[in-house]
Amino acid sequence: MMEQERLIFHVDVNSAFLSWEAVRRVKEGLPDLREIPSAIGGDPRTRTGIVVAKSIPAKKYGVCTGEPVGMALKKCPELVVVPGDFSLFLRCSRAFKEICASYAPVMESFSIDEVFLDMTGTSLLYPDPVALACEIKDKIHRELGFTVNIGISVNKLLAKMASDFEKPDKVHTLFPEEIPTKMWPLPVGELLFLGKASRRKLEEAGIHTIGDLAHEDESHIQMLLGTKNGHQLYQYSCGRDDSPVRAEAEESKGLSVETTFNEDLVSKEQVFQVLLAQCDILAARLRKKEKKCSCIAVSFRTLDFKNRSHQMTIESATDITDEIFKYAQKLFLDFWKGQPLRLVGVSLTGLNDGMYEQMSMFEDTRDKEKRRKLDAALDSIRLKYGNDKVTRASIMNSSGRIGRKAKAENGLDKHRT
């Protein structure tokens, strides 16, 4: 019996953080952020933090994701800067994923604003994949007020490449027979998962388009980029990817957050802003689940496509934000060599029910209790009023408030770029 060809959708929210905040503000009678120069980021009063999302009008002024808010305001003085509200982002993420899951036998959450849908075997129920994608796209827009792009193909790689074609509010296909006309003419730097360092090496070798890469000998690519990286990128340039769409595990063994950047992080101060925001998110999730962690890991991805991670087991399990951040800082400084970074993440494992805690004889229990009460107070305020209504002094002291461009997900069953 012939194996059935796969059918994969990739659904990607258009300018997710900005769109989600825009929808809320429109409901409140405020201007639509998508139609004016605007950004989600740090505090415009102190001109600190980084831009994590921008509108199309802001892009015309040269505003870039990942740059300091102060620099963005110099380019566009009338830029409307709004702090990120992660609780809002999570609500919007859940809402659009619920709609997607109602259509698909299997859904994989790729990030906070992206999912893969495995529609294989649904042809009797949905005979026209493009019509189905349009239905999903339009339902999200109609019910939730924001737009998505949907890419359709036979594997995850091509579906995601397709969803990155013209935006917003579009459906695109990239089937194998369309690769020569739709994918191969693109600049080689647009190949999914190909970083700046690899792009530079390929261009120096005269490989300027994805098609150039696909028509090279694989051995030559491996010589340029390394055996593993070269093999993977060569396969991708030919449109080959057999990775499955994996449904999320029912019971997570840990919690994690990753943040991917369009621009490089080059200083420890930038990274610490991200780490502190991530630790704040994860610690709040621990407390909500009434858990504590005994193992903390920090990971990052450099521009040469290499992932690095480091972890430590701590003596006393904790759910306190400042403690988790202290360990995350130490881990990062222990193994970062100053390379520009495109991804930073924190994960917490070794979770227990938090009922018992091993106290150190050198620990200041009164200070620890004060920090625990502060965390509880912040959790309560955020739950009631949203993340943007209160900010840790420690975050503000770490070069200002950060809007979170967290490509984040619960659990450790991640399938990342």
N, C-alpha and C positions, 0 to 999 in steps of 0.2 A: 504494500500500500504506500503510495507516494506521500511524503511528509508535506503537511500543509504549510504554505508560505506564511510567515509571520506578518502581522499588521500592527504597527506601533504608532501611537500618537504621543507627541510631546506638547504639553500645554504650558505656556509661559505668560505670566501676567505682564502686561506692558507697563514699564516704569512703576513697579509694584508699590514701593513705599510712598512715592509721590501721588500715585493714583488713589491709594487707599486713604491718605490724608485729604486729598482733594474731594473725594466723595463725601467724607464727613463734613468738611467745611461748606460744601454746596448745600447740604441738608440744613446747615445752620444759617443759610442766606449769605455766606461769604463768597468772594470771587473764587472761581475755579482755578486752582494752582496750575492745572495743565495748560491754561490759556494765557498765562502771564509769566514773566521771568521769575522763577521760584526754585527753591531747593529744600530738601530735607537735610538737616545737618546740625551744627552746633548752635551756640547762643550768639545771635547777631549783635546783641548789646555789647558783648565783650570781644566779638570778632574771633572767637576761638572755636575749636572743634574742626571737623572735616565735612565736606559735602559728600553725602552718601547717595543722593538721587537728585536729578535736576529735570526741569521741564524742557521741552523743545525750544520755546522762546529763550530760555536761559542759555541753552547750548549755542544759540546764534551769537551770544556775547563772548563765547569762548570759555564759559564755565565748565569745569571738568569734575567728574566724580573722583573723590579721593584728595582733592586739593583743600588747603585750609580755607575756612569760611572767609577770613579776612582778605585773602587773595581774590576770592570770587566776588566779594563786594567791591573791590577796586575795579574789577572788570565791568561790573554791572551794579552801580550804586543803588538802583531801585529794586534790586533782587529781594524778593520776599523769602526769608529763611524761617523755616518752621522746625522745631525740635522733633525728633522721632519719638513715636509712642509705640513701644513694642507690644503692649497689650492690645492696641488696635490692630497692629500688623498680624498678630496671632489669630485674632477673631476673623479678620478678612481671609487669612490663609485657610483657616478651617472651613469657612463658608464656601470658597471656590472649590476646595478639594472634595467637599461633600457632594457638590454637583457632579464633578468629574467621576467620583466613585460610583455614582448612581447609574452610570452608563457602562462601566468597564468591569470585566471579570476579575482583573488584577490591576492594581494601581500602586506605583512606587513614588513616594515623595522624594524628589531629587533635591529640593531645597524648600525654603519657606514660600517661594512663589513659582515653583515648577513641579510638574508631575509627569511621569510616563504612564501611559495607559496601554495595556496589552489587549488589543481588540481581536486577536487571532480567534477564528472560529465563530465570529458573530455575524457572518455574511447573510445568514437567513434572516436574522433580526434587523440588521442594518446593511442592506445591500450596497449602498453608496457611501463609501468612507468620507468623501469630501462633504456630502450633504450632512452626514452625521457630525462632522467636525464643526460645520457652520451652525448646526443646531446647538451644540454644546457652547460654542463661542457666544452665540446670541442670547442663550439662556443666562449665562454668567453676566453679560452686559445688562440684560433686562432686569434681572432680579437683584444684582449687587451693585450695578452702576459703574463698573470699570471693565476695561477690555483685556482680551488675551490674544496671543497668536498661537496657532496650532500647526505643528509640522507633522506630516504623515509619511511613513515609509515602512520598510521591512525590518529595520533595526533601530536601536536607540540613537546611535551616532547620526544616521541620516535624518531621523525625525527631528533631532535637536538642531542640526544644521539647517533644516528646512524652516523651523520656527523662527530662526534668526534672519530670514529673508525680510523683505519689505515689511515695515511696521507702521502704525499699529492696527489691531483689529482685523488680522488677515489669517487665511488658511493657505498653506503651501504644501505641495508634495515634492518629494525627492526620492523617487523610486530608482532602482539600479539603472534602468534604461535612460534616466534623465541626468545621471551623473556627468556625462561628457558636456552637456549644454548648460547645466545649472550650477555644478560644483567645480569642475576642473578649471574654468576660466577665472575663478576667484583668486585673489592674492594668497600666497601660501600662508601668510600670517592669519588668515581667517579659518584655517583648518582647526577644528575643535581640539583643545588641549595642547596646541602648539604654542610654546612660550616665546618670549622675545629673544632669548639667547639662541634657541634652536632656529628661529626664523632668520636671525642674522647669519648664522652659519650656512644655512641653505642658500640665502641670497648671495652670499660671498662665493658660493659654489655654482652660481648661475641658475639656481632653482627659484623661480619667482612666482609661479602659480601652483595651485594644488595639482593641476594636470602635469606640470613639469615633474613634481614629486612622484606622482603615480607612474610615470613612464621611465623613471630612473631604475637602475638595478638596485634591488633591496640591499645588497651587500655594500654598495656605495653609501647609501643612507645610513646604514649601521656604522660604517667607518666614520661618518661625519658626526653622528649624534649618539653613538653608543649602541651596543647590541640590543638591549631591551627597548630603549626609547625609540631607536631607529626602526625596529621591527613594528612596534605599535603604531607609530605615525605613518609608516609606509602602508600598513594595512588600512588605516583610517583613510588615507588619500585614495585608496581603491574602493572605499565604501564598505569595508568589511568590519563587522562587529557582531559577535555572537553572545554578548552579555545579556542575561535574562532580565526581565522586569520582575523585581522582587517585591512582594507585598511586605509591609512593615510587620515586624515581629509583634505578637500580642503583648508580651511582657518584656519590657526593656531591661537589660542588665546594667545600664548606666545612663548617664545624661551627657549630652555634648552639644556644643555650639561651634560652628565654623563661620568665618567671615572671609569672603572673597572680594578682592579689590581690582578695579580696572586700572588703577595707577599703583606704582610701587610704594611700599612702606620702606623707608630708608633709615629711620632713627628709632631708638628704643622708646623715646617719648611717644611717638605715634603708636607703636605696638602696645605700650602700657595702657594707653587710652582704650584700645580695643580689648585687651585682656581684662581690664577692670569692668568694662561693660559686660563682657561675656561671663565673668565670674559672678557678677550681680544677677544676671539672668539665671544662671545655673543654681546658685545658692537659693534664690527665691523658689525655684522648682523643687529643690530638695525639701525646703521647709513646707511647701504645699503638700508634698507626698509624705511628710513626716519621716524623712530619711536623713541619714548622715553618710558622708563618704570617707573612705580611708585611703583612697588612691587618687592622685591627681596627675593628669598628663597634659602637656602642651605640645602642639604640633604646628608646623608651618611648611609652606611650599615655596621654594626658591624659583628663580626664573629659568633654571636649567631643567625644570620638570621633576626635580627630586623632592620627595617628601621626607621630612625629618620629624622625629618625635622623641620625647623624653618623659619619663614618669617617675613618681616617687610614692612610696607608701608612708603615710604619716602616723605618728605614734597614737594620736588621739583623734578619732573620727570627728568630723565637724560639719556644720551647715552654716557657718558664719562667713559672710562675704569677705570681710577683710582678711581672715585667715587663709581662705582659699586663694585670694589674690596674692597674698604674700608668697605662698608656695609657687604659684604660677609665675610670678616675677623671677624667683630664684631659678626655676627650671629653665626659663627662657634665657636668662643671662648666662647660665652654665654652658649652653651649647650653641647659642647664636654667634656667628662669626662676622656679623656686619653685612651679610648679603641682602640685597633688595628682596622684599617678600611680596607675594601675591595672595597668600592665604595664611590665616592664623586661626588656631582653634584650641579649645580647652575641653577636656572630657573628665568626668568624675565617675569612678567605679568603686567597687568594694562597698556597695551600699548596704547599710543595716537599718533596722527599724528605729534607731535613735533613742531607744529607751535607756541604754547603758553607755556610759562614757568613761574612758580611762583618763583620769586626770593626772597631770604631771605635778610633782611636788614643788616645782619651780614656777608653776603657772599662777598668774594673778587672777583668781577666780572672780573677784569683784569687777575687774576690768572686762573679763569675758562676759559676765552677765550683763554689763552695760551695753556691750556690742550686740549681744543677742536681743536685748530689748529694743535697741535701735533698729535692727533688722526687722523685728516683728512690727514695729511702728510703721516703717517704710512699706512693708508688705500690705499692711492694712490700708494705708493712704492710697497706694497704687491700685489696689483692688477696687477701691471705691471711686477714685477720681481719674485714674489713668497714669501712665508712666511719666508723662511730661509735667506733672504737677509738683513733683518733688525730686531733688537731685542730691546725691551724696556729696558732702563737702570734699571727700577724697577724690571724687571724679572731677570736680571743678578745680581742685588743686593740681590735678594731673593734666595740665594744659587745656582745661575747659571741658564743657560737656560734649559728649559724643553722640551723634545720631547713629543708630545702629544699622549698618547695612548687613545685618547678619543673614547669610545664607545658612539658616539654622535649622536644626532638626533634633527631636528628642531621640535618645538611644544611640547605640554605637553601630547599628547596622546601616552604615552610610555607604553610598555609592557616589563618590565625589569626582569632580574633575581632577 
